[in-house]
Amino acid sequence: MKKITLPDSHYALSKQITISSYHADMDSKLTIPSIFILCQEIAWEHATLNGFGYKDLKVHNSFWILSRIHIEIDELPKWAQSVNLTSWPSGIEGPFALRDFILRNGAGKTLIKATSSWVIVDATTRRPKRPDTFKNTMPICSDIRATETNAPRIRPSQGETVAEIRHKVGICDLDINNHINNVKYTEWALNLMPYSEYKEKTVCCIDVNYLSEGFYNDICIHKLERTDDKCLLGSIIREEDGKVLALVSFTQRR
């Protein structure tokens, strides 16, 4: 991966992280869902330090939701390895507040880079609100970007069905906003990937679009389709109304 000069500490938060056993897969590598967890945690911490975190938005009867994320993986760190995760607000695009991430090893090599698009939602109406109220508290650095483009919109496409299951949303699927935790959608889609394919190929790119909220006791259909020889598309669909809650795209290499 091309080396990127990171923003200074006025704009970015950097944390040293040791990959724990519960973040590692059967090959001792950082799991894909754990990438989402680590990014979400540093985003929350940095927003809180700058006055636009969970408690700050709660005063305005609002909360953040992740709308889109794009992740590029060059190499997954291993269990017990020490890495550095850096994150910064990287711009405003319409209703979206953008945030970028870079994960590096101890030698400074970029292992993973990502960009995300977040939306402020009214807690009563569940409608999006523009981030203008908090824009002045965001230490935005738009000159330095982790990726070449923002997280894209995923267009639904039909392919060969790899796997499909039915799932009832349970207590452990929910987050502090009482809806399905965004990490769960990627986890559910990844769990449909054949074991042999997961072992033989490497996921090098992930795109997720979060399209609608899901709640406790919802019955969801998890479906994974092969759209071409390199790409798999996961769809999480609520059975009751047929609404697509999330789309998860995996790009692979051998």
C-alpha positions in Angstrom: 0.0 0.0 0.0 1.1 3.6 -0.7 2.5 5.3 2.3 0.3 8.1 3.6 1.5 11.0 5.8 -0.9 11.0 8.7 -2.6 14.2 10.0 -1.1 15.7 13.2 -2.6 15.3 16.6 -4.8 18.4 16.3 -6.9 16.5 13.7 -6.3 12.8 14.4 -6.4 10.4 17.3 -3.8 7.6 17.3 -3.9 4.5 19.6 -1.5 1.6 20.1 -3.4 -1.6 20.1 -2.3 -5.2 20.8 -4.4 -7.7 18.8 -6.2 -9.8 21.5 -7.1 -13.5 21.2 -10.8 -12.6 21.0 -10.0 -10.5 17.9 -8.2 -13.3 16.1 -9.5 -16.0 13.8 -8.5 -19.6 13.3 -5.3 -18.5 11.6 -4.4 -16.1 14.4 -5.2 -13.1 12.1 -7.4 -10.1 13.0 -11.0 -11.0 12.1 -12.9 -8.8 9.7 -15.7 -8.0 12.2 -12.9 -6.9 14.6 -11.7 -4.3 12.1 -15.2 -2.7 12.4 -15.1 -2.9 16.2 -11.7 -1.2 16.4 -12.7 1.6 14.0 -16.0 2.2 15.8 -14.3 2.5 19.2 -11.7 5.0 18.1 -14.3 7.0 16.2 -16.5 7.2 19.4 -13.5 8.1 21.6 -12.2 10.9 19.2 -15.8 12.3 18.8 -16.2 12.4 22.6 -12.9 14.2 23.1 -14.0 16.9 20.6 -17.5 17.4 21.8 -19.6 15.6 19.2 -19.8 12.1 20.8 -22.6 10.0 22.0 -23.5 12.1 25.1 -23.1 15.4 23.2 -25.7 14.3 20.6 -28.0 12.8 23.2 -28.5 16.4 24.6 -29.9 17.2 21.2 -32.1 14.0 21.1 -29.8 12.6 18.4 -27.3 9.9 17.8 -24.7 8.9 15.2 -25.3 6.0 12.8 -22.8 4.5 10.4 -24.3 4.8 6.8 -21.4 3.5 4.6 -17.9 2.1 5.0 -15.2 1.1 2.6 -12.2 -0.9 3.9 -9.0 -1.9 1.9 -6.9 -4.7 3.4 -3.3 -5.3 2.4 -2.4 -7.5 5.3 -4.1 -8.6 8.5 -2.1 -8.3 11.7 -1.8 -11.3 14.0 -2.6 -12.2 17.5 -0.4 -10.4 20.1 1.0 -8.1 17.4 1.2 -4.4 18.3 -0.3 -2.0 15.8 -1.2 1.7 15.5 -4.7 2.8 14.6 -5.2 6.5 13.5 -8.5 8.1 12.7 -9.7 11.6 11.8 -12.7 13.5 10.5 -12.0 13.9 6.8 -14.9 16.1 5.5 -18.6 16.8 5.2 -20.5 15.6 2.1 -24.2 16.6 2.2 -25.7 14.8 5.1 -22.6 12.7 5.7 -19.8 13.3 8.1 -16.7 11.5 6.8 -14.1 9.8 8.9 -11.0 8.0 7.8 -8.8 5.3 9.4 -5.3 3.8 8.9 -3.9 0.8 10.7 -0.1 0.4 10.6 2.3 -2.1 12.0 5.3 -1.2 14.3 7.5 -0.5 11.3 5.0 2.0 9.9 3.7 -0.1 7.1 0.0 0.5 6.2 -1.9 -2.7 6.7 -5.5 -1.5 6.5 -7.1 1.8 5.4 -10.7 2.8 5.5 -13.2 5.6 5.0 -16.7 5.9 6.5 -19.8 8.0 6.1 -21.8 8.8 9.2 -25.3 10.4 9.7 -26.8 12.1 12.7 -30.3 10.8 13.3 -33.2 12.3 15.4 -33.9 9.8 18.2 -37.7 10.4 18.0 -38.4 10.7 14.3 -35.5 8.4 13.3 -34.9 10.8 10.4 -31.4 12.1 9.4 -30.2 15.6 10.3 -27.4 17.6 8.8 -24.2 17.6 10.9 -24.0 21.4 10.7 -24.6 21.9 14.5 -21.4 20.0 15.3 -19.3 21.0 12.3 -17.3 23.6 14.1 -16.2 21.2 16.8 -15.0 18.6 14.3 -11.2 18.9 13.6 -11.6 18.2 9.9 -8.6 17.4 7.8 -9.8 17.0 4.2 -6.4 17.4 2.6 -5.3 13.9 3.8 -7.4 10.9 2.9 -6.9 7.3 3.7 -8.5 6.1 0.4 -8.9 7.6 -3.0 -12.7 7.7 -2.9 -15.5 7.9 -0.4 -17.4 4.8 0.6 -19.5 4.0 -2.4 -23.2 3.2 -2.8 -23.6 -0.5 -3.4 -26.0 -1.3 -6.3 -28.0 -4.5 -5.7 -27.2 -7.2 -8.3 -28.3 -10.8 -8.6 -25.8 -13.7 -8.8 -25.4 -17.3 -8.0 -26.8 -18.0 -4.5 -23.9 -19.2 -2.2 -25.9 -19.6 1.0 -29.1 -18.3 2.6 -30.4 -18.6 6.2 -33.2 -17.3 8.4 -32.4 -15.6 11.7 -34.3 -14.0 14.5 -32.6 -10.9 16.0 -31.7 -11.5 19.6 -30.5 -9.5 22.6 -26.8 -9.9 21.7 -27.4 -8.4 18.3 -28.4 -5.0 19.7 -26.3 -1.9 20.5 -26.7 1.1 22.8 -29.2 2.6 20.3 -31.4 -0.5 20.7 -31.1 -1.5 17.1 -28.9 -4.1 15.3 -25.2 -3.4 15.9 -23.6 -2.5 12.6 -20.9 -5.0 13.1 -23.5 -7.8 13.1 -24.4 -7.3 9.4 -20.8 -8.0 8.3 -20.5 -10.9 10.7 -23.7 -12.4 9.4 -22.7 -12.0 5.7 -19.2 -13.4 6.4 -20.6 -16.4 8.2 -22.3 -17.5 4.9 -18.9 -17.7 3.1 -17.8 -21.3 2.6 -15.1 -22.3 5.0 -12.8 -23.6 2.3 -13.1 -20.3 0.3 -12.4 -18.2 3.4 -9.2 -20.3 3.9 -8.1 -20.3 0.3 -8.8 -16.7 -0.6 -8.2 -13.3 1.0 -10.8 -10.6 1.5 -9.0 -7.5 0.3 -11.9 -5.0 0.1 -15.1 -4.7 2.0 -18.0 -2.2 1.3 -21.1 -2.0 3.5 -24.2 0.1 3.1 -26.5 0.4 6.1 -29.9 1.1 4.6 -32.5 0.7 7.4 -32.7 -0.1 11.1 -33.4 -3.6 12.4 -34.8 -4.4 15.8 -35.2 -7.1 18.4 -37.3 -10.1 17.3 -37.1 -9.1 13.6 -36.9 -12.1 11.4 -34.1 -11.5 8.8 -33.0 -13.4 5.7 -29.2 -13.5 5.3 -28.3 -14.2 1.7 -24.9 -14.4 0.0 -24.5 -14.3 -3.8 -21.5 -14.6 -6.1 -21.6 -11.7 -8.5 -18.4 -12.6 -10.3 -15.2 -14.6 -9.7 -13.8 -12.1 -7.3 -16.9 -10.6 -5.6 -19.5 -11.8 -3.1 -22.6 -9.7 -2.1 -24.4 -10.2 1.2 -27.9 -9.0 1.7 -29.7 -8.8 5.1 -33.5 -8.5 4.5 -36.3 -8.2 7.0 -38.8 -10.9 6.2 -41.9 -9.0 7.4 -41.7 -6.1 4.9 -39.0 -7.2 2.5 -36.8 -4.2 3.4 -33.1 -4.6 2.8 -31.4 -3.5 6.0 -27.8 -3.8 4.8 -25.7 -4.8 1.8 -22.2 -6.2 2.3 -19.7 -6.6 -0.5 -16.5 -8.7 -0.3 -13.8 -8.5 -2.9 -11.3 -11.4 -2.8 -7.9 -12.4 -4.1 -5.9 -15.6 -3.9 
